[in-house]
Amino acid sequence: MASQQKLNLGRLLFKRLHREMQTTINSKEKLVDTPAFRYIVSQFKEHQVTSQKLCKGQNEVIMVGQTYLCMLESLRKAEELAQRYKTTERTVQESANLVGLQVPSSSSVDNK
């Protein structure tokens, strides 16, 4: 039963990694052609749980996969936040207008 749970956890982790990586690649590029995805697939195949072979560090492999997934999700969310709150630098006039002030014109300062 424990090996079945780990197998299901591995499948769920692989699906989430696949989905997250799919959002990060260029739309013209295929996910299966990326080196990162091929590496992840090879690691999952190498460390899969079967009745004949048990990976020594099953929990370690799952933890590494979860850490990688967390990193991918965090990078995506950070990029979304950066795009959402990205601002351009304002001029002095625009900044003054934001708080209801007016900047004196240069001609009125020269006259005094």
Biopython code that builds the backbone (N, CA, C, O; Angstrom):
import numpy as np
from Bio.PDB.StructureBuilder import StructureBuilder

atoms = [
    (1, "MET", "N", (0.822, -1.196, 0.000)),
    (1, "MET", "CA", (0.000, 0.000, 0.000)),
    (1, "MET", "C", (0.867, 1.262, 0.000)),
    (1, "MET", "O", (0.535, 2.243, -0.664)),
    (2, "ALA", "N", (1.972, 1.237, 0.740)),
    (2, "ALA", "CA", (2.844, 2.405, 0.821)),
    (2, "ALA", "C", (3.474, 2.712, -0.531)),
    (2, "ALA", "O", (3.636, 3.874, -0.903)),
    (3, "SER", "N", (3.830, 1.648, -1.267)),
    (3, "SER", "CA", (4.433, 1.889, -2.581)),
    (3, "SER", "C", (3.395, 2.457, -3.552)),
    (3, "SER", "O", (3.747, 3.235, -4.438)),
    (4, "GLN", "N", (2.129, 2.083, -3.400)),
    (4, "GLN", "CA", (1.066, 2.631, -4.249)),
    (4, "GLN", "C", (0.880, 4.114, -3.972)),
    (4, "GLN", "O", (0.665, 4.890, -4.904)),
    (5, "GLN", "N", (0.957, 4.524, -2.713)),
    (5, "GLN", "CA", (0.836, 5.940, -2.366)),
    (5, "GLN", "C", (1.994, 6.741, -2.963)),
    (5, "GLN", "O", (1.792, 7.832, -3.496)),
    (6, "LYS", "N", (3.190, 6.199, -2.869)),
    (6, "LYS", "CA", (4.347, 6.886, -3.438)),
    (6, "LYS", "C", (4.241, 6.969, -4.950)),
    (6, "LYS", "O", (4.657, 7.961, -5.548)),
    (7, "LEU", "N", (3.685, 5.932, -5.576)),
    (7, "LEU", "CA", (3.493, 5.944, -7.018)),
    (7, "LEU", "C", (2.496, 7.032, -7.406)),
    (7, "LEU", "O", (2.720, 7.768, -8.367)),
    (8, "ASN", "N", (1.399, 7.134, -6.660)),
    (8, "ASN", "CA", (0.409, 8.176, -6.931)),
    (8, "ASN", "C", (0.982, 9.560, -6.684)),
    (8, "ASN", "O", (0.711, 10.490, -7.444)),
    (9, "LEU", "N", (1.777, 9.704, -5.618)),
    (9, "LEU", "CA", (2.425, 10.979, -5.322)),
    (9, "LEU", "C", (3.382, 11.365, -6.445)),
    (9, "LEU", "O", (3.460, 12.531, -6.830)),
    (10, "GLY", "N", (4.104, 10.385, -6.964)),
    (10, "GLY", "CA", (5.011, 10.631, -8.078)),
    (10, "GLY", "C", (4.271, 11.063, -9.333)),
    (10, "GLY", "O", (4.712, 11.972, -10.036)),
    (11, "ARG", "N", (3.149, 10.415, -9.616)),
    (11, "ARG", "CA", (2.346, 10.792, -10.789)),
    (11, "ARG", "C", (1.809, 12.210, -10.658)),
    (11, "ARG", "O", (1.871, 12.996, -11.604)),
    (12, "LEU", "N", (1.284, 12.535, -9.483)),
    (12, "LEU", "CA", (0.747, 13.870, -9.242)),
    (12, "LEU", "C", (1.850, 14.919, -9.378)),
    (12, "LEU", "O", (1.647, 15.970, -9.987)),
    (13, "LEU", "N", (3.010, 14.628, -8.810)),
    (13, "LEU", "CA", (4.142, 15.543, -8.894)),
    (13, "LEU", "C", (4.574, 15.744, -10.346)),
    (13, "LEU", "O", (4.861, 16.867, -10.761)),
    (14, "PHE", "N", (4.620, 14.657, -11.117)),
    (14, "PHE", "CA", (5.008, 14.756, -12.525)),
    (14, "PHE", "C", (3.998, 15.602, -13.304)),
    (14, "PHE", "O", (4.390, 16.440, -14.117)),
    (15, "LYS", "N", (2.711, 15.391, -13.063)),
    (15, "LYS", "CA", (1.682, 16.177, -13.755)),
    (15, "LYS", "C", (1.807, 17.656, -13.433)),
    (15, "LYS", "O", (1.691, 18.501, -14.321)),
    (16, "ARG", "N", (2.045, 17.973, -12.158)),
    (16, "ARG", "CA", (2.175, 19.383, -11.759)),
    (16, "ARG", "C", (3.424, 20.012, -12.367)),
    (16, "ARG", "O", (3.387, 21.157, -12.816)),
    (17, "LEU", "N", (4.533, 19.264, -12.382)),
    (17, "LEU", "CA", (5.755, 19.763, -13.023)),
    (17, "LEU", "C", (5.515, 19.991, -14.514)),
    (17, "LEU", "O", (5.934, 21.008, -15.065)),
    (18, "HIS", "N", (4.852, 19.059, -15.152)),
    (18, "HIS", "CA", (4.544, 19.181, -16.578)),
    (18, "HIS", "C", (3.713, 20.427, -16.839)),
    (18, "HIS", "O", (4.015, 21.194, -17.753)),
    (19, "ARG", "N", (2.680, 20.634, -16.053)),
    (19, "ARG", "CA", (1.801, 21.790, -16.232)),
    (19, "ARG", "C", (2.560, 23.096, -16.003)),
    (19, "ARG", "O", (2.397, 24.052, -16.761)),
    (20, "GLU", "N", (3.378, 23.135, -14.973)),
    (20, "GLU", "CA", (4.125, 24.358, -14.648)),
    (20, "GLU", "C", (5.159, 24.667, -15.727)),
    (20, "GLU", "O", (5.330, 25.822, -16.116)),
    (21, "MET", "N", (5.841, 23.638, -16.203)),
    (21, "MET", "CA", (6.840, 23.858, -17.243)),
    (21, "MET", "C", (6.177, 24.258, -18.555)),
    (21, "MET", "O", (6.752, 25.023, -19.330)),
    (22, "GLN", "N", (4.983, 23.754, -18.811)),
    (22, "GLN", "CA", (4.254, 24.100, -20.029)),
    (22, "GLN", "C", (3.959, 25.594, -20.073)),
    (22, "GLN", "O", (3.962, 26.193, -21.148)),
    (23, "THR", "N", (3.704, 26.203, -18.913)),
    (23, "THR", "CA", (3.396, 27.630, -18.881)),
    (23, "THR", "C", (4.634, 28.497, -19.087)),
    (23, "THR", "O", (4.515, 29.665, -19.457)),
    (24, "THR", "N", (5.808, 27.944, -18.853)),
    (24, "THR", "CA", (7.021, 28.758, -18.925)),
    (24, "THR", "C", (7.709, 28.724, -20.282)),
    (24, "THR", "O", (8.564, 29.568, -20.551)),
    (25, "ILE", "N", (7.360, 27.772, -21.145)),
    (25, "ILE", "CA", (8.085, 27.667, -22.409)),
    (25, "ILE", "C", (7.478, 28.570, -23.466)),
    (25, "ILE", "O", (6.338, 29.020, -23.347)),
    (26, "ASN", "N", (8.255, 28.822, -24.489)),
    (26, "ASN", "CA", (7.826, 29.599, -25.648)),
    (26, "ASN", "C", (6.719, 28.829, -26.366)),
    (26, "ASN", "O", (6.794, 27.605, -26.475)),
    (27, "SER", "N", (5.710, 29.514, -26.849)),
    (27, "SER", "CA", (4.586, 28.836, -27.497)),
    (27, "SER", "C", (4.993, 28.107, -28.776)),
    (27, "SER", "O", (4.304, 27.175, -29.191)),
    (28, "LYS", "N", (6.090, 28.506, -29.405)),
    (28, "LYS", "CA", (6.561, 27.849, -30.622)),
    (28, "LYS", "C", (7.350, 26.584, -30.315)),
    (28, "LYS", "O", (7.574, 25.759, -31.200)),
    (29, "GLU", "N", (7.766, 26.431, -29.077)),
    (29, "GLU", "CA", (8.617, 25.319, -28.681)),
    (29, "GLU", "C", (7.772, 24.197, -28.073)),
    (29, "GLU", "O", (6.771, 24.455, -27.403)),
    (30, "LYS", "N", (8.183, 22.962, -28.311)),
    (30, "LYS", "CA", (7.501, 21.825, -27.707)),
    (30, "LYS", "C", (8.181, 21.494, -26.388)),
    (30, "LYS", "O", (9.407, 21.529, -26.280)),
    (31, "LEU", "N", (7.371, 21.174, -25.389)),
    (31, "LEU", "CA", (7.918, 20.877, -24.063)),
    (31, "LEU", "C", (8.822, 19.654, -24.100)),
    (31, "LEU", "O", (9.854, 19.628, -23.430)),
    (32, "VAL", "N", (8.450, 18.646, -24.871)),
    (32, "VAL", "CA", (9.248, 17.419, -24.904)),
    (32, "VAL", "C", (10.625, 17.640, -25.511)),
    (32, "VAL", "O", (11.513, 16.803, -25.341)),
    (33, "ASP", "N", (10.820, 18.751, -26.216)),
    (33, "ASP", "CA", (12.119, 19.040, -26.832)),
    (33, "ASP", "C", (13.060, 19.809, -25.906)),
    (33, "ASP", "O", (14.235, 19.984, -26.229)),
    (34, "THR", "N", (12.562, 20.266, -24.771)),
    (34, "THR", "CA", (13.409, 21.050, -23.871)),
    (34, "THR", "C", (14.299, 20.131, -23.046)),
    (34, "THR", "O", (13.854, 19.073, -22.599)),
    (35, "PRO", "N", (15.545, 20.522, -22.841)),
    (35, "PRO", "CA", (16.463, 19.692, -22.052)),
    (35, "PRO", "C", (15.988, 19.493, -20.607)),
    (35, "PRO", "O", (16.168, 18.415, -20.041)),
    (36, "ALA", "N", (15.392, 20.510, -20.018)),
    (36, "ALA", "CA", (14.940, 20.387, -18.625)),
    (36, "ALA", "C", (13.859, 19.325, -18.493)),
    (36, "ALA", "O", (13.884, 18.523, -17.559)),
    (37, "PHE", "N", (12.910, 19.317, -19.422)),
    (37, "PHE", "CA", (11.836, 18.332, -19.347)),
    (37, "PHE", "C", (12.365, 16.927, -19.603)),
    (37, "PHE", "O", (11.954, 15.977, -18.937)),
    (38, "ARG", "N", (13.277, 16.791, -20.564)),
    (38, "ARG", "CA", (13.861, 15.473, -20.823)),
    (38, "ARG", "C", (14.612, 14.958, -19.596)),
    (38, "ARG", "O", (14.581, 13.764, -19.294)),
    (39, "TYR", "N", (15.288, 15.868, -18.892)),
    (39, "TYR", "CA", (15.999, 15.464, -17.670)),
    (39, "TYR", "C", (15.015, 14.984, -16.610)),
    (39, "TYR", "O", (15.244, 13.964, -15.960)),
    (40, "ILE", "N", (13.923, 15.718, -16.437)),
    (40, "ILE", "CA", (12.921, 15.333, -15.430)),
    (40, "ILE", "C", (12.326, 13.971, -15.773)),
    (40, "ILE", "O", (12.159, 13.130, -14.891)),
    (41, "VAL", "N", (12.008, 13.749, -17.034)),
    (41, "VAL", "CA", (11.457, 12.455, -17.452)),
    (41, "VAL", "C", (12.456, 11.345, -17.163)),
    (41, "VAL", "O", (12.083, 10.286, -16.658)),
    (42, "SER", "N", (13.730, 11.585, -17.483)),
    (42, "SER", "CA", (14.741, 10.546, -17.242)),
    (42, "SER", "C", (14.877, 10.251, -15.750)),
    (42, "SER", "O", (15.070, 9.098, -15.362)),
    (43, "GLN", "N", (14.779, 11.283, -14.912)),
    (43, "GLN", "CA", (14.878, 11.073, -13.469)),
    (43, "GLN", "C", (13.681, 10.293, -12.941)),
    (43, "GLN", "O", (13.835, 9.424, -12.083)),
    (44, "PHE", "N", (12.503, 10.597, -13.444)),
    (44, "PHE", "CA", (11.324, 9.849, -13.019)),
    (44, "PHE", "C", (11.418, 8.389, -13.457)),
    (44, "PHE", "O", (11.056, 7.490, -12.699)),
    (45, "LYS", "N", (11.897, 8.152, -14.667)),
    (45, "LYS", "CA", (12.039, 6.772, -15.140)),
    (45, "LYS", "C", (13.100, 6.026, -14.344)),
    (45, "LYS", "O", (12.930, 4.854, -14.008)),
    (46, "GLU", "N", (14.186, 6.712, -14.050)),
    (46, "GLU", "CA", (15.294, 6.084, -13.329)),
    (46, "GLU", "C", (14.915, 5.724, -11.894)),
    (46, "GLU", "O", (15.392, 4.724, -11.356)),
    (47, "HIS", "N", (14.064, 6.531, -11.278)),
    (47, "HIS", "CA", (13.732, 6.325, -9.873)),
    (47, "HIS", "C", (12.312, 5.819, -9.652)),
    (47, "HIS", "O", (11.767, 5.947, -8.556)),
    (48, "GLN", "N", (11.713, 5.244, -10.692)),
    (48, "GLN", "CA", (10.351, 4.758, -10.505)),
    (48, "GLN", "C", (10.335, 3.540, -9.585)),
    (48, "GLN", "O", (11.298, 2.775, -9.521)),
    (49, "VAL", "N", (9.240, 3.382, -8.890)),
    (49, "VAL", "CA", (9.086, 2.271, -7.954)),
    (49, "VAL", "C", (8.429, 1.118, -8.694)),
    (49, "VAL", "O", (7.350, 1.268, -9.268)),
    (50, "THR", "N", (9.079, -0.018, -8.675)),
    (50, "THR", "CA", (8.500, -1.226, -9.255)),
    (50, "THR", "C", (8.608, -2.339, -8.238)),
    (50, "THR", "O", (9.213, -2.166, -7.180)),
    (51, "SER", "N", (8.024, -3.477, -8.552)),
    (51, "SER", "CA", (8.102, -4.591, -7.616)),
    (51, "SER", "C", (9.508, -5.189, -7.585)),
    (51, "SER", "O", (9.907, -5.762, -6.571)),
    (52, "GLN", "N", (10.276, -5.064, -8.690)),
    (52, "GLN", "CA", (11.621, -5.630, -8.718)),
    (52, "GLN", "C", (12.667, -4.685, -8.132)),
    (52, "GLN", "O", (13.661, -5.143, -7.569)),
    (53, "LYS", "N", (12.461, -3.389, -8.256)),
    (53, "LYS", "CA", (13.507, -2.438, -7.878)),
    (53, "LYS", "C", (12.897, -1.311, -7.054)),
    (53, "LYS", "O", (11.888, -0.722, -7.441)),
    (54, "LEU", "N", (13.499, -1.026, -5.949)),
    (54, "LEU", "CA", (13.081, 0.109, -5.138)),
    (54, "LEU", "C", (14.222, 1.102, -5.087)),
    (54, "LEU", "O", (15.373, 0.737, -4.847)),
    (55, "CYS", "N", (13.899, 2.331, -5.311)),
    (55, "CYS", "CA", (14.907, 3.384, -5.252)),
    (55, "CYS", "C", (15.359, 3.552, -3.811)),
    (55, "CYS", "O", (14.533, 3.531, -2.898)),
    (56, "LYS", "N", (16.647, 3.715, -3.594)),
    (56, "LYS", "CA", (17.154, 3.898, -2.237)),
    (56, "LYS", "C", (16.581, 5.152, -1.592)),
    (56, "LYS", "O", (16.152, 5.132, -0.438)),
    (57, "GLY", "N", (16.580, 6.215, -2.332)),
    (57, "GLY", "CA", (16.131, 7.474, -1.764)),
    (57, "GLY", "C", (14.810, 7.929, -2.348)),
    (57, "GLY", "O", (14.720, 9.033, -2.886)),
    (58, "GLN", "N", (13.790, 7.103, -2.252)),
    (58, "GLN", "CA", (12.494, 7.463, -2.832)),
    (58, "GLN", "C", (12.005, 8.796, -2.288)),
    (58, "GLN", "O", (11.567, 9.666, -3.042)),
    (59, "ASN", "N", (12.081, 8.942, -1.000)),
    (59, "ASN", "CA", (11.609, 10.185, -0.393)),
    (59, "ASN", "C", (12.462, 11.372, -0.836)),
    (59, "ASN", "O", (11.954, 12.479, -1.013)),
    (60, "GLU", "N", (13.749, 11.133, -1.010)),
    (60, "GLU", "CA", (14.636, 12.203, -1.444)),
    (60, "GLU", "C", (14.293, 12.650, -2.863)),
    (60, "GLU", "O", (14.301, 13.846, -3.153)),
    (61, "VAL", "N", (13.997, 11.717, -3.732)),
    (61, "VAL", "CA", (13.658, 12.049, -5.115)),
    (61, "VAL", "C", (12.360, 12.848, -5.153)),
    (61, "VAL", "O", (12.262, 13.836, -5.881)),
    (62, "ILE", "N", (11.372, 12.432, -4.379)),
    (62, "ILE", "CA", (10.104, 13.166, -4.312)),
    (62, "ILE", "C", (10.349, 14.574, -3.775)),
    (62, "ILE", "O", (9.779, 15.540, -4.283)),
    (63, "MET", "N", (11.186, 14.696, -2.761)),
    (63, "MET", "CA", (11.468, 15.999, -2.177)),
    (63, "MET", "C", (12.170, 16.915, -3.191)),
    (63, "MET", "O", (11.852, 18.101, -3.270)),
    (64, "VAL", "N", (13.104, 16.384, -3.952)),
    (64, "VAL", "CA", (13.791, 17.177, -4.972)),
    (64, "VAL", "C", (12.785, 17.640, -6.022)),
    (64, "VAL", "O", (12.820, 18.792, -6.455)),
    (65, "GLY", "N", (11.894, 16.746, -6.429)),
    (65, "GLY", "CA", (10.866, 17.118, -7.398)),
    (65, "GLY", "C", (9.948, 18.196, -6.863)),
    (65, "GLY", "O", (9.605, 19.130, -7.587)),
    (66, "GLN", "N", (9.543, 18.082, -5.601)),
    (66, "GLN", "CA", (8.677, 19.091, -4.993)),
    (66, "GLN", "C", (9.395, 20.424, -4.859)),
    (66, "GLN", "O", (8.786, 21.480, -5.035)),
    (67, "THR", "N", (10.675, 20.383, -4.550)),
    (67, "THR", "CA", (11.458, 21.609, -4.447)),
    (67, "THR", "C", (11.563, 22.297, -5.810)),
    (67, "THR", "O", (11.450, 23.519, -5.905)),
    (68, "TYR", "N", (11.776, 21.512, -6.848)),
    (68, "TYR", "CA", (11.860, 22.062, -8.197)),
    (68, "TYR", "C", (10.516, 22.658, -8.607)),
    (68, "TYR", "O", (10.470, 23.725, -9.219)),
    (69, "LEU", "N", (9.426, 21.976, -8.271)),
    (69, "LEU", "CA", (8.096, 22.491, -8.576)),
    (69, "LEU", "C", (7.847, 23.806, -7.847)),
    (69, "LEU", "O", (7.313, 24.751, -8.427)),
    (70, "CYS", "N", (8.232, 23.864, -6.584)),
    (70, "CYS", "CA", (8.067, 25.092, -5.797)),
    (70, "CYS", "C", (8.852, 26.241, -6.426)),
    (70, "CYS", "O", (8.369, 27.371, -6.490)),
    (71, "MET", "N", (10.063, 25.944, -6.889)),
    (71, "MET", "CA", (10.875, 26.977, -7.524)),
    (71, "MET", "C", (10.215, 27.486, -8.804)),
    (71, "MET", "O", (10.168, 28.693, -9.039)),
    (72, "LEU", "N", (9.710, 26.581, -9.625)),
    (72, "LEU", "CA", (9.057, 26.984, -10.871)),
    (72, "LEU", "C", (7.818, 27.831, -10.605)),
    (72, "LEU", "O", (7.606, 28.854, -11.257)),
    (73, "GLU", "N", (6.997, 27.399, -9.639)),
    (73, "GLU", "CA", (5.795, 28.160, -9.302)),
    (73, "GLU", "C", (6.160, 29.535, -8.759)),
    (73, "GLU", "O", (5.522, 30.530, -9.101)),
    (74, "SER", "N", (7.174, 29.591, -7.921)),
    (74, "SER", "CA", (7.587, 30.863, -7.328)),
    (74, "SER", "C", (8.131, 31.820, -8.373)),
    (74, "SER", "O", (7.845, 33.017, -8.328)),
    (75, "LEU", "N", (8.910, 31.307, -9.312)),
    (75, "LEU", "CA", (9.429, 32.150, -10.387)),
    (75, "LEU", "C", (8.297, 32.714, -11.237)),
    (75, "LEU", "O", (8.311, 33.890, -11.602)),
    (76, "ARG", "N", (7.315, 31.868, -11.551)),
    (76, "ARG", "CA", (6.182, 32.331, -12.352)),
    (76, "ARG", "C", (5.394, 33.398, -11.612)),
    (76, "ARG", "O", (5.030, 34.420, -12.193)),
    (77, "LYS", "N", (5.129, 33.166, -10.331)),
    (77, "LYS", "CA", (4.358, 34.134, -9.545)),
    (77, "LYS", "C", (5.120, 35.447, -9.367)),
    (77, "LYS", "O", (4.520, 36.522, -9.397)),
    (78, "ALA", "N", (6.433, 35.364, -9.183)),
    (78, "ALA", "CA", (7.239, 36.585, -9.047)),
    (78, "ALA", "C", (7.213, 37.391, -10.337)),
    (78, "ALA", "O", (7.136, 38.619, -10.307)),
    (79, "GLU", "N", (7.278, 36.700, -11.467)),
    (79, "GLU", "CA", (7.211, 37.392, -12.757)),
    (79, "GLU", "C", (5.850, 38.041, -12.962)),
    (79, "GLU", "O", (5.762, 39.157, -13.476)),
    (80, "GLU", "N", (4.774, 37.337, -12.556)),
    (80, "GLU", "CA", (3.430, 37.910, -12.664)),
    (80, "GLU", "C", (3.308, 39.172, -11.808)),
    (80, "GLU", "O", (2.743, 40.173, -12.247)),
    (81, "LEU", "N", (3.841, 39.117, -10.588)),
    (81, "LEU", "CA", (3.793, 40.288, -9.707)),
    (81, "LEU", "C", (4.618, 41.443, -10.271)),
    (81, "LEU", "O", (4.202, 42.601, -10.217)),
    (82, "ALA", "N", (5.787, 41.116, -10.810)),
    (82, "ALA", "CA", (6.632, 42.165, -11.382)),
    (82, "ALA", "C", (5.930, 42.839, -12.559)),
    (82, "ALA", "O", (5.997, 44.060, -12.704)),
    (83, "GLN", "N", (5.262, 42.054, -13.394)),
    (83, "GLN", "CA", (4.538, 42.628, -14.525)),
    (83, "GLN", "C", (3.326, 43.437, -14.064)),
    (83, "GLN", "O", (3.004, 44.476, -14.640)),
    (84, "ARG", "N", (2.673, 42.956, -13.039)),
    (84, "ARG", "CA", (1.467, 43.633, -12.548)),
    (84, "ARG", "C", (1.793, 44.994, -11.941)),
    (84, "ARG", "O", (1.076, 45.969, -12.165)),
    (85, "TYR", "N", (2.860, 45.054, -11.184)),
    (85, "TYR", "CA", (3.201, 46.284, -10.480)),
    (85, "TYR", "C", (4.333, 47.062, -11.137)),
    (85, "TYR", "O", (4.907, 47.965, -10.529)),
    (86, "LYS", "N", (4.650, 46.714, -12.363)),
    (86, "LYS", "CA", (5.712, 47.417, -13.084)),
    (86, "LYS", "C", (5.254, 48.847, -13.359)),
    (86, "LYS", "O", (4.162, 49.073, -13.881)),
    (87, "THR", "N", (6.088, 49.790, -13.005)),
    (87, "THR", "CA", (5.743, 51.195, -13.228)),
    (87, "THR", "C", (6.851, 51.852, -14.022)),
    (87, "THR", "O", (7.987, 51.381, -14.074)),
    (88, "THR", "N", (6.479, 52.951, -14.633)),
    (88, "THR", "CA", (7.476, 53.755, -15.327)),
    (88, "THR", "C", (7.784, 54.958, -14.446)),
    (88, "THR", "O", (6.969, 55.356, -13.613)),
    (89, "GLU", "N", (8.930, 55.513, -14.631)),
    (89, "GLU", "CA", (9.314, 56.665, -13.825)),
    (89, "GLU", "C", (8.501, 57.883, -14.268)),
    (89, "GLU", "O", (8.357, 58.154, -15.460)),
    (90, "ARG", "N", (7.986, 58.595, -13.301)),
    (90, "ARG", "CA", (7.160, 59.769, -13.590)),
    (90, "ARG", "C", (8.010, 61.033, -13.592)),
    (90, "ARG", "O", (9.069, 61.102, -12.968)),
    (91, "THR", "N", (7.518, 62.012, -14.303)),
    (91, "THR", "CA", (8.177, 63.309, -14.285)),
    (91, "THR", "C", (7.792, 64.028, -12.994)),
    (91, "THR", "O", (6.879, 63.600, -12.287)),
    (92, "VAL", "N", (8.488, 65.113, -12.693)),
    (92, "VAL", "CA", (8.188, 65.901, -11.499)),
    (92, "VAL", "C", (6.763, 66.445, -11.593)),
    (92, "VAL", "O", (6.032, 66.464, -10.602)),
    (93, "GLN", "N", (6.378, 66.884, -12.780)),
    (93, "GLN", "CA", (5.032, 67.425, -12.997)),
    (93, "GLN", "C", (3.963, 66.356, -12.711)),
    (93, "GLN", "O", (2.973, 66.640, -12.037)),
    (94, "GLU", "N", (4.157, 65.144, -13.215)),
    (94, "GLU", "CA", (3.195, 64.066, -12.995)),
    (94, "GLU", "C", (3.116, 63.691, -11.522)),
    (94, "GLU", "O", (2.027, 63.451, -11.000)),
    (95, "SER", "N", (4.257, 63.640, -10.850)),
    (95, "SER", "CA", (4.269, 63.317, -9.419)),
    (95, "SER", "C", (3.560, 64.383, -8.609)),
    (95, "SER", "O", (2.815, 64.060, -7.683)),
    (96, "ALA", "N", (3.775, 65.637, -8.936)),
    (96, "ALA", "CA", (3.103, 66.728, -8.231)),
    (96, "ALA", "C", (1.601, 66.662, -8.459)),
    (96, "ALA", "O", (0.826, 66.872, -7.526)),
    (97, "ASN", "N", (1.183, 66.378, -9.671)),
    (97, "ASN", "CA", (-0.237, 66.269, -9.968)),
    (97, "ASN", "C", (-0.902, 65.142, -9.195)),
    (97, "ASN", "O", (-2.079, 65.247, -8.848)),
    (98, "LEU", "N", (-0.174, 64.067, -8.919)),
    (98, "LEU", "CA", (-0.736, 62.941, -8.168)),
    (98, "LEU", "C", (-1.182, 63.360, -6.769)),
    (98, "LEU", "O", (-2.186, 62.858, -6.266)),
    (99, "VAL", "N", (-0.453, 64.265, -6.144)),
    (99, "VAL", "CA", (-0.787, 64.693, -4.783)),
    (99, "VAL", "C", (-1.496, 66.046, -4.750)),
    (99, "VAL", "O", (-1.698, 66.617, -3.678)),
    (100, "GLY", "N", (-1.869, 66.555, -5.913)),
    (100, "GLY", "CA", (-2.647, 67.787, -5.969)),
    (100, "GLY", "C", (-1.839, 69.065, -5.904)),
    (100, "GLY", "O", (-2.377, 70.112, -5.542)),
    (101, "LEU", "N", (-0.582, 69.009, -6.239)),
    (101, "LEU", "CA", (0.272, 70.199, -6.242)),
    (101, "LEU", "C", (0.555, 70.625, -7.669)),
    (101, "LEU", "O", (0.410, 69.845, -8.610)),
    (102, "GLN", "N", (0.958, 71.864, -7.807)),
    (102, "GLN", "CA", (1.353, 72.355, -9.116)),
    (102, "GLN", "C", (2.798, 72.835, -9.044)),
    (102, "GLN", "O", (3.191, 73.523, -8.101)),
    (103, "VAL", "N", (3.562, 72.472, -10.027)),
    (103, "VAL", "CA", (4.955, 72.893, -10.101)),
    (103, "VAL", "C", (4.973, 74.248, -10.792)),
    (103, "VAL", "O", (4.360, 74.415, -11.847)),
    (104, "PRO", "N", (5.660, 75.204, -10.216)),
    (104, "PRO", "CA", (5.721, 76.523, -10.864)),
    (104, "PRO", "C", (6.431, 76.411, -12.207)),
    (104, "PRO", "O", (7.375, 75.638, -12.368)),
    (105, "SER", "N", (5.960, 77.192, -13.158)),
    (105, "SER", "CA", (6.586, 77.173, -14.471)),
    (105, "SER", "C", (7.920, 77.892, -14.391)),
    (105, "SER", "O", (8.130, 78.705, -13.491)),
    (106, "SER", "N", (8.806, 77.613, -15.299)),
    (106, "SER", "CA", (10.138, 78.214, -15.275)),
    (106, "SER", "C", (10.074, 79.714, -15.602)),
    (106, "SER", "O", (10.930, 80.474, -15.148)),
    (107, "SER", "N", (9.089, 80.143, -16.370)),
    (107, "SER", "CA", (8.997, 81.560, -16.715)),
    (107, "SER", "C", (8.587, 82.402, -15.504)),
    (107, "SER", "O", (9.022, 83.546, -15.372)),
    (108, "SER", "N", (7.746, 81.838, -14.611)),
    (108, "SER", "CA", (7.331, 82.605, -13.433)),
    (108, "SER", "C", (8.470, 82.691, -12.418)),
    (108, "SER", "O", (8.535, 83.654, -11.654)),
    (109, "VAL", "N", (9.352, 81.721, -12.396)),
    (109, "VAL", "CA", (10.491, 81.738, -11.480)),
    (109, "VAL", "C", (11.524, 82.737, -11.981)),
    (109, "VAL", "O", (12.165, 83.407, -11.172)),
    (110, "ASP", "N", (11.702, 82.854, -13.294)),
    (110, "ASP", "CA", (12.675, 83.787, -13.877)),
    (110, "ASP", "C", (12.274, 85.245, -13.653)),
    (110, "ASP", "O", (13.138, 86.109, -13.503)),
    (111, "ASN", "N", (10.967, 85.522, -13.629)),
    (111, "ASN", "CA", (10.473, 86.891, -13.474)),
    (111, "ASN", "C", (10.717, 87.449, -12.061)),
    (111, "ASN", "O", (10.758, 88.666, -11.885)),
    (112, "LYS", "N", (10.871, 86.616, -11.103)),
    (112, "LYS", "CA", (11.018, 87.081, -9.720)),
    (112, "LYS", "C", (12.406, 87.356, -9.347)),
    (112, "LYS", "O", (12.674, 87.754, -8.214)),
]
sb = StructureBuilder()
sb.init_structure("model")
sb.init_model(0)
sb.init_chain("A")
sb.init_seg("    ")
for serial, (resi, resn, name, xyz) in enumerate(atoms, 1):
    if name == "N":
        sb.init_residue(resn, " ", resi, " ")
    sb.init_atom(name, np.array(xyz, "f"), 0.0, 1.0, " ", f" {name:<3s}", serial, name[0])
structure = sb.get_structure()
